[in-house]
């Protein structure tokens, strides 16, 4: 086993970029100093003038980490400069994973989040944290909107505060207030409470953090077993509560699951699936524009911001979606318009290995088609027939009114 010189990761105070005496002493013996250009410039007077190289962090981290590894293995001292706490959405985590935690030491400083909370006088032990650095999707932000009342968002040059506001407005998440804190710890420090629509076209300092605070709760609490009449739906086209509960149980959704709800109708399955896939993604796919509008309204009512709506025919509209761990098909296999559809074939192909699919069938042709398909594929599958009855008023008393029987077909991909 090769011996590696300990790598020192030093956090600088946000804004002022000051460091402790201990950090200055460590830096004075360095052979290689690594950090962003802004951090290197701020520490120039503490970096040894002779025999010390500086390596700016720009572009991919992999070659920089490899350079750090080689230098440390050669027995030279390496210091990595970070902003605030290196282990809180910082470079410390990545270096620990790549180089081994036993080969690093960390001297943290106050984090930007601590400074922001102090300026706003906000207790933050129950706050949720989201980093959008380098991300092309906002799934972590939408998940945080569901579970937290107070959220800190780390932005970047692409995912600006204005883009965060746009994402919230597109989902109908107008129940959150936004505060943008810029250049904290510097003379240019600015704290701006902003209405979401007001951020359109605004410029922000690259050094900013966004705090989102819930103003009021959703109209309907996001849980399993939401009553059918709470959902806006069309012509009784809804997966009724008893069948919905059984279907979700058969799906066996995990917290990190990516879920497709195909033929989503009013979105009741998607919305309750998002309560289970709280760190994953949920896509409600529907070809009818009116129903898509209903899904979006139901998302707004329940605060199920994690659900993405996809309008279009199937299977064409599935092409750009990430591979699913779970697929629910509540509509789209039966009926005259779907006789020649390749939906089931495409869904089976795209499902991840060891993934699970659940199909609700009312028509016998649909049941036989799906059963035969899974038999040909050699998948493990089963069928449950569910016939539920619910109370209904009659002659001043109650009677049981039968709902349509449904075949719940589940299958597991090898």
C-alpha positions in Angstrom: 0.0 0.0 0.0 1.5 3.3 -1.1 2.0 6.1 1.5 0.4 9.5 0.8 1.2 12.8 2.4 -1.9 14.2 4.3 -3.9 16.6 2.1 -5.1 19.7 4.0 -8.4 21.2 3.0 -8.9 24.7 4.4 -12.2 26.6 4.5 -12.0 30.4 4.1 -14.6 32.7 5.6 -17.4 33.6 3.1 -17.0 37.0 1.6 -13.9 38.2 3.4 -12.0 35.0 2.6 -10.1 35.2 5.9 -8.3 32.2 7.4 -7.2 31.2 10.8 -3.6 31.3 12.2 -3.5 27.6 12.1 -4.5 27.6 8.4 -1.9 30.2 7.6 0.8 28.1 9.2 -0.3 25.0 7.2 -0.3 27.1 4.0 3.2 28.4 4.7 4.7 24.9 4.3 2.7 23.9 1.1 4.3 22.6 -2.0 1.1 22.8 -4.0 -1.9 25.0 -3.4 -5.2 24.2 -5.1 -8.3 26.4 -5.3 -10.5 28.7 -7.3 -8.9 31.7 -8.9 -10.7 34.0 -6.4 -9.5 32.0 -3.4 -5.9 31.8 -4.7 -5.8 35.5 -5.3 -7.1 36.2 -1.8 -4.4 34.0 -0.1 -1.5 35.1 -2.3 0.3 36.8 0.6 0.2 33.6 2.7 1.4 31.2 -0.1 5.2 30.5 0.0 7.0 32.6 -2.7 9.5 29.9 -3.5 9.0 26.2 -4.1 5.2 26.3 -4.1 3.0 25.8 -7.2 -0.5 27.1 -7.6 -3.2 25.0 -9.4 -6.5 26.9 -10.2 -9.7 24.8 -10.2 -11.2 25.3 -13.6 -13.0 22.7 -15.7 -13.4 19.0 -14.8 -12.1 18.0 -11.3 -10.8 14.6 -12.3 -7.4 15.8 -13.7 -7.0 18.2 -10.8 -7.6 15.4 -8.2 -5.1 13.2 -10.1 -2.5 15.9 -9.8 -3.2 16.2 -6.1 -2.8 12.4 -5.7 0.6 12.3 -7.5 1.9 15.3 -5.5 0.9 13.8 -2.2 2.3 10.4 -3.1 5.6 12.0 -3.9 5.7 13.2 -0.3 4.9 16.9 -0.9 2.5 19.0 1.0 -0.8 19.8 -0.7 -3.3 22.5 0.5 -6.8 22.8 -1.0 -8.6 26.1 -0.5 -12.4 26.0 -0.2 -15.1 28.6 0.5 -16.8 28.2 4.0 -17.2 24.6 5.2 -15.5 22.3 2.6 -17.8 19.4 3.7 -21.1 21.3 3.2 -21.8 21.2 -0.6 -18.0 21.7 -1.0 -15.0 19.9 -2.5 -14.3 18.0 0.7 -16.8 15.3 0.0 -15.4 14.6 -3.5 -11.7 14.6 -2.2 -12.6 12.2 0.6 -14.3 9.8 -1.8 -11.5 9.9 -4.4 -8.4 10.1 -2.2 -9.6 8.3 1.0 -10.9 10.0 4.2 -7.8 8.8 6.0 -5.6 10.9 3.7 -7.3 14.3 4.3 -7.7 16.7 7.1 -10.4 19.4 7.1 -10.3 22.8 8.8 -13.8 24.2 8.3 -14.9 27.8 8.5 -18.3 29.4 8.9 -20.5 28.3 5.9 -22.4 30.7 3.6 -25.6 29.0 5.0 -24.7 29.9 8.6 -24.0 33.5 7.6 -27.3 33.7 5.6 -29.3 32.3 8.5 -27.7 34.7 11.0 -28.5 37.7 8.7 -32.1 36.6 8.4 -32.3 35.6 12.1 -33.7 32.2 11.0 -33.2 29.0 13.1 -32.1 26.5 10.4 -31.9 23.1 12.1 -35.0 22.0 10.1 -34.0 23.7 6.9 -33.6 21.7 3.7 -30.6 22.2 1.4 -30.4 22.0 -2.4 -27.5 22.5 -4.7 -28.2 23.2 -8.4 -24.5 23.5 -9.3 -24.0 21.9 -12.7 -27.5 20.4 -12.8 -29.8 20.3 -15.8 -32.9 19.3 -13.9 -34.6 20.7 -10.8 -35.8 17.4 -9.3 -34.0 17.9 -6.0 -35.6 21.4 -5.7 -39.1 20.1 -6.4 -38.6 17.3 -3.9 -37.5 19.8 -1.2 -40.6 22.0 -2.0 -42.8 19.0 -1.0 -41.1 18.1 2.3 -39.8 21.4 3.7 -41.1 24.8 4.8 -37.6 26.4 4.6 -35.2 25.7 1.8 -31.7 27.0 1.0 -30.7 26.8 -2.7 -27.1 27.0 -3.9 -27.2 28.5 -7.4 -24.7 28.8 -10.3 -24.3 30.9 -13.4 -27.0 28.9 -15.3 -29.4 28.1 -12.4 -29.7 31.7 -11.2 -32.3 33.0 -8.7 -34.4 34.1 -11.6 -34.4 30.5 -13.0 -35.3 29.2 -9.6 -38.3 31.6 -9.5 -39.3 30.5 -13.0 -39.2 26.9 -12.0 -41.5 27.5 -9.0 -43.9 29.6 -11.1 -44.1 26.9 -13.8 -45.1 24.3 -11.1 -47.6 26.7 -9.5 -45.6 26.8 -6.3 -46.6 30.4 -5.6 -46.9 29.6 -1.9 -43.2 30.2 -1.4 -41.5 33.6 -0.7 -37.9 34.2 -2.0 -35.0 36.0 -0.4 -31.8 36.4 -2.4 -28.6 37.1 -0.3 -25.7 38.4 -2.4 -22.0 38.9 -1.6 -22.4 38.0 2.0 -19.5 39.1 4.3 -18.4 41.8 1.9 -19.0 45.6 1.7 -21.3 44.9 -1.3 -23.5 42.6 0.7 -27.2 42.8 -0.3 -30.3 41.1 1.0 -33.4 41.3 -1.2 -36.8 39.8 -0.4 -38.4 39.3 -3.9 -41.8 38.3 -5.3 -41.2 35.4 -7.7 -42.5 37.2 -10.8 -40.3 40.3 -10.0 -37.1 38.3 -10.6 -37.7 38.1 -14.4 -34.8 39.9 -16.2 -33.0 40.8 -12.9 -29.2 40.5 -12.6 -27.7 38.9 -9.5 -24.2 38.7 -8.2 -22.5 35.3 -8.9 -22.0 34.9 -5.2 -25.5 34.4 -4.0 -27.7 32.0 -2.0 -31.5 31.7 -2.2 -33.8 31.1 0.8 -37.3 29.9 0.1 -39.9 30.0 2.8 -43.4 28.5 2.7 -46.1 31.1 3.2 -49.1 28.7 3.5 -49.6 24.9 3.2 -51.2 23.1 0.2 -55.0 23.0 0.0 -54.9 19.2 0.3 -52.3 17.3 2.3 -50.1 15.0 0.2 -50.6 11.5 1.6 -51.6 8.1 0.5 -55.4 7.5 0.2 -56.5 11.0 -0.8 -60.3 10.8 -1.3 -61.5 10.6 -4.9 -63.6 13.7 -4.7 -60.6 15.8 -3.7 -59.2 15.3 -7.2 -60.3 17.3 -10.1 -61.2 14.7 -12.7 -63.2 14.2 -15.9 -66.2 11.9 -16.5 -65.4 9.7 -13.5 -62.0 8.9 -15.1 -60.0 8.3 -11.9 -58.2 5.3 -10.4 -60.5 5.0 -7.4 -59.0 4.9 -3.9 -59.1 1.2 -3.1 -57.7 0.2 -6.5 -55.1 3.0 -6.4 -53.9 1.8 -2.9 -53.6 -1.8 -4.2 -51.8 -0.7 -7.3 -49.3 1.5 -5.4 -48.6 -1.4 -3.0 -47.9 -3.7 -5.9 -45.5 -1.2 -7.5 -43.4 -1.3 -4.3 -42.0 2.3 -4.9 -38.7 3.1 -3.1 -37.6 6.6 -2.1 -35.2 7.0 -5.1 -37.4 5.4 -7.7 -38.1 6.9 -11.1 -41.8 6.3 -11.8 -43.8 6.4 -15.1 -47.5 6.8 -14.9 -48.8 6.1 -18.4 -52.3 7.2 -19.3 -52.3 9.3 -16.1 -55.9 10.6 -16.3 -56.2 13.1 -13.5 -52.8 12.2 -12.0 -54.0 10.5 -8.7 -51.5 7.7 -9.0 -48.7 10.0 -10.0 -49.4 12.4 -7.1 -49.5 9.7 -4.4 -46.5 7.9 -6.0 -44.5 11.1 -5.5 -45.2 10.8 -1.7 -43.3 7.5 -1.8 -40.6 8.4 -4.3 -39.6 11.4 -2.3 -36.0 11.5 -3.6 -36.8 10.2 -7.0 -38.8 11.4 -10.1 -42.4 10.9 -11.2 -43.7 11.4 -14.7 -47.4 11.6 -15.5 -47.9 10.9 -19.2 -51.2 11.8 -20.8 -52.3 12.5 -24.4 -55.4 14.5 -23.5 -54.8 18.3 -23.0 -57.8 18.7 -20.7 -56.6 15.9 -18.4 -53.1 17.4 -18.4 -54.6 20.6 -17.2 -56.4 18.7 -14.5 -53.2 16.9 -13.4 -51.4 20.3 -13.1 -54.3 21.7 -11.0 -54.2 18.6 -8.8 -50.4 19.0 -8.4 -51.0 22.6 -7.3 -53.7 21.6 -4.8 -51.7 18.9 -3.2 -48.2 20.5 -3.5 -46.9 17.4 -5.3 -44.2 19.5 -7.0 -42.1 16.4 -7.8 -44.5 15.3 -10.5 -43.6 16.1 -14.1 -46.4 16.3 -16.6 -45.8 15.0 -20.2 -48.3 15.7 -22.9 -48.3 13.5 -26.0 -49.2 10.2 -27.6 -47.5 7.0 -26.4 -45.0 5.6 -26.9 -43.6 8.5 -28.8 -43.7 10.9 -25.8 -41.6 8.5 -23.7 -38.4 8.9 -25.8 -36.8 11.7 -23.8 -37.7 10.4 -20.3 -35.1 8.8 -18.0 -35.2 5.0 -17.6 -37.9 4.0 -15.0 -37.6 1.7 -12.0 -41.4 1.5 -11.8 -44.1 1.7 -14.5 -47.9 2.1 -13.9 -50.2 1.7 -16.8 -53.7 2.8 -15.9 -54.9 3.5 -19.5 -53.6 3.0 -23.0 -53.7 -0.8 -23.6 -57.4 -1.3 -24.4 -59.9 0.4 -26.7 -60.1 0.7 -30.5 -57.5 3.4 -30.7 -54.8 1.3 -29.0 -55.1 -2.1 -30.8 -51.9 -1.5 -32.8 -50.0 0.3 -30.1 -46.5 -0.8 -29.2 -46.7 0.8 -25.8 -46.3 -2.4 -23.8 -43.3 -3.5 -25.8 -41.6 -0.1 -25.4 -42.4 0.1 -21.7 -40.9 -3.4 -21.1 -37.8 -2.5 -23.0 -37.2 0.8 -21.1 -37.9 -0.6 -17.6 -34.7 -1.1 -15.7 -33.6 -4.6 -14.7 -35.3 -5.7 -11.5 -37.9 -3.0 -12.1 -41.6 -3.6 -11.6 -44.6 -2.8 -13.7 -48.3 -2.7 -12.7 -51.2 -2.6 -15.2 -54.8 -2.0 -14.2 -57.1 -3.8 -16.7 -60.9 -3.6 -16.9 -61.2 -5.2 -20.4 -60.5 -8.9 -20.7 -58.7 -8.4 -24.0 -56.2 -6.0 -22.3 -55.6 -8.5 -19.5 -54.9 -11.4 -21.9 -52.7 -9.2 -24.1 -50.5 -8.1 -21.2 -50.4 -11.6 -19.6 -49.4 -13.2 -22.9 -46.7 -10.6 -23.4 -45.1 -11.2 -20.0 -45.3 -15.0 -20.6 -43.3 -14.6 -23.8 -40.7 -12.5 -22.1 -40.4 -15.0 -19.2 -41.1 -12.4 -16.5 -42.4 -13.4 -13.1 -46.0 -12.0 -12.9 -49.3 -12.3 -11.1 -52.9 -11.0 -11.2 -55.2 -9.8 -8.4 -58.8 -9.1 -9.1 -60.2 -6.4 -6.9 -64.0 -5.7 -6.5 -64.6 -2.9 -4.0 -67.9 -1.5 -2.7 -68.4 1.8 -1.0 -71.3 3.1 1.0 -74.0 5.2 -0.8 -77.1 6.9 0.6 -80.4 5.3 0.0 -83.8 5.9 1.6 -82.3 7.7 4.6 -79.9 4.8 5.2 -76.7 3.4 3.6 -76.2 0.7 1.1 -73.1 -0.7 -0.6 -72.6 0.4 -4.2 -70.2 -1.8 -6.2 -67.4 -0.3 -8.2 -66.2 -1.8 -11.4 -64.0 -4.9 -10.9 -60.4 -4.3 -11.9 -57.6 -6.8 -12.7 -54.3 -5.7 -11.2 -51.5 -7.3 -13.2 -48.0 -7.0 -11.8 -44.7 -8.1 -13.3 -41.0 -8.1 -12.4 -38.2 -7.6 -15.0 -35.3 -10.1 -14.5 
